[in-house]
Amino acid sequence: MDEMHHLFGCLKKWEYDDLHCKEFNEALQRCVTENFVYMEAQRKRIREGEQKFHISSEGSEVKEHAERMSLKEINTLFKKYPQPDLGKPPYNFHQRMGHQPYWGDQFNLKYKRGKKS
């Protein structure tokens, strides 16, 4: 930000003639380039970190641990970290989408036993 402030101050002083403000312009370009390189490195580290802990990616630490866990350990983890809406009625909420007709049997409920609606 300081580099941009100094560049605009110089441009204002010399009535927007950039020949006198070459060093300020180079400082601003250097700052922008360094920031771009830094942000790309950050994005790469974040992507690698996400892949490291994602279950489906190869070489994932989580996948290796999940393959070695017993059902008892998995159930213990689910009790310790409950999922908010998992396993509560209605389990399979049927709702018609906007492009589906009213008269269509989208959920194959027409010939199932139960209450006629």
C-alpha positions, -999 to 999 in steps of 0.1 A, spaced: 0 0 0 28 24 8 44 18 -26 11 28 -43 7 58 -21 43 70 -30 37 64 -67 5 84 -67 22 112 -47 50 113 -72 26 113 -102 7 142 -86 39 161 -80 51 157 -116 16 162 -131 12 125 -140 44 123 -160 57 89 -152 93 94 -164 102 109 -130 85 82 -110 102 51 -124 117 39 -91 83 41 -74 66 22 -102 93 -5 -101 88 -8 -63 51 -12 -68 55 -38 -95 81 -57 -73 56 -56 -44 28 -69 -66 49 -97 -80 62 -108 -45 26 -108 -32 14 -129 -61 42 -155 -56 34 -156 -19 -3 -161 -25 3 -188 -50 25 -206 -25 -2 -203 1 -28 -217 -22 -6 -246 -31 0 -254 6 -37 -252 13 -45 -276 -16 -18 -300 -5 -31 -299 31 -67 -305 20 -56 -335 0 -35 -348 29 -66 -350 51 -92 -358 25 -104 -394 28 -107 -402 -9 -72 -389 -20 -43 -413 -24 -17 -412 3 -41 -396 27 -34 -400 64 -71 -401 72 -77 -429 46 -49 -450 62 -64 -445 97 -100 -452 84 -90 -484 68 -74 -497 101 -103 -487 124 -128 -512 137 -165 -507 138 -164 -501 175 -139 -473 171 -160 -457 143 -191 -458 164 -172 -443 193 -161 -414 171 -197 -409 158 -209 -408 194 -181 -383 203 -188 -361 173 -225 -364 165 -238 -353 131 -266 -328 137 -293 -340 112 -282 -376 107 -307 -403 116 -336 -380 126 -370 -384 109 -379 -377 82 -351 -399 70 -359 -395 33 -379 -364 28 -398 -365 -5 -402 -332 -22 -412 -324 -57 -387 -304 -77 -399 -275 -98 -394 -293 -131 -413 -324 -120 -450 -327 -128 -476 -331 -100 -491 -362 -116 -458 -381 -120 -447 -408 -96 -411 -395 -90 -406 -415 -58 -422 -447 -69 -448 -446 -42 -478 -455 -63 -478 -492 -57 -463 -493 -22 -483 -504 7 -493 -478 33 -517 -449 36 -532 -437 3 -527 -401 -2 
